[in-house]
Amino acid sequence: MARKGWESLSPTYRQRLERGGITRKSYESGTALHAARGKKSAQHESQRDRFRRLVNKFDFDPDEVQEVIDSIGFDEAYDILTMRDASLHPHDETERHLAAGAMRTLYGQYEGLVPKEWLYYHGGAK
């Protein structure tokens, strides 16, 4: 999808982009706008959305989730939940074994740092 021309943008939006370091020239040359819009990147936003879906899927307490993120960081918390989901809901036997192995490693690394239910990985399809 092509971008609107600089002049087609509202004055308020142009000012927002300029405050974020995007000039008319950089806008017209196709510079990514994520940072100027207050976002890190499309991938980062996608990870945040997937993380929220996993938290809801596992029905974890939001305050507990924030404590885990504060303790070990978002990236590590995201990795744990992604591996947990893969081990509990594998697409095939190979994924089940790989995810279970990853979860055993994460269990050893994060035991005592995150709630035990985050590290539970048994029950995938056999």
N, C-alpha and C positions, 0 to 999 in steps of 0.2 A: 504494500500500500504506500503510495507516494505521500510525502509530507505536504502540508499546506505551505504556501509561500509565507515568508516572514511577515509581509504586510497583511496577510489574512489572519494572523494571530491577534488576539485581543491585546490591547496595551498592558493589561494586568499580567497576562501570561508571558508576554515578552519581557516585562520587568522581572518576573520570577525567574525566567531562564537566565537573564543577564546577571541577577544576583547569584545564580548558581554557576557563573563563569561561562555561559554560552553566549557568544556574540552572534550577530547576524551572519557573519562570514562562516563561523563554525557550524551554525544551524544549517545553513544552506549547503555546506559540504558534507552533511550527514552525521555529524558528531552525535554519539549516544546521549540521550537526554535524561537517563535514569538518575544520575547524581543531582542534576539541577532540579529534578522533580521531587527530590527528597527520598529517592530509592537507591539502593546500592547497585542492583543489576536485575535483569529479568530472571536469571538463574537464581539469584538470592531470593527474590520474591516468590518464585516457584517453590523453592525449598521451604520457605516460611508457610506457604499455603499447605504443602504436603504435611509438614510437621503438625499444623493445626488439625488436619484431617486425621492423622494417626493418633493424636492425643484424644480426640473425640471418639475415635473407633475403639480405643482401649479404655475409654471412660476414666481417664486419670484426672485427679483433682488439679485445677488450674494453679492453685497456690503451690502445690507440691511440684508441679512442672516448673514453675518459676524458680523455686529453690534449687532444683536440679540444674537448670540453665545457669543460675548464679554460681553454683558450685563447680560445674565442669565445663560450662560454655555451651553455646547453641550447637556448634558443629558436632561435638561429641554426643550430645543428647539426640540430635537428629540421626546420627549413625546408629545409635543403640536402638531407637524406635524403628528405623528402616530395617535393620537386621532382624529385630523381633518380629516384625510383620512378615518378612520373608520366611522366617522359620516356622511361624504359626500358620501361614497361608502360602505354602510353596506352589510354584507352577508345575514343578516336576520333582522327581526323586533326587536328581542332582542338586537342585536348588535347596531342597530340604536338608541334605547332608552338608552342603557348603555353609548355609545360614546357621545350622546348629553348631558347626565348628567355630564360626565367627562368634556366636553367642557364648560359647564356652570361654573363648579368649576374653570377650568383654566382661564376662562374669568375674574372671580372675583379676581383671584390671580395675573394675568399678565396684566390686563387692564392698559394701559399707559406705560408698559414696552416693549411690542412688538407691531408691526403694527396690526391694527384692522383686516386686512384680514387674519392674522394667526389665529385669534380667531373666524372667521366666520365658522359656522357649520351647517347651515340650508340647506336643499335641498336633504337630503338622501332619499332613496327609502321609500315609504309609503305603 
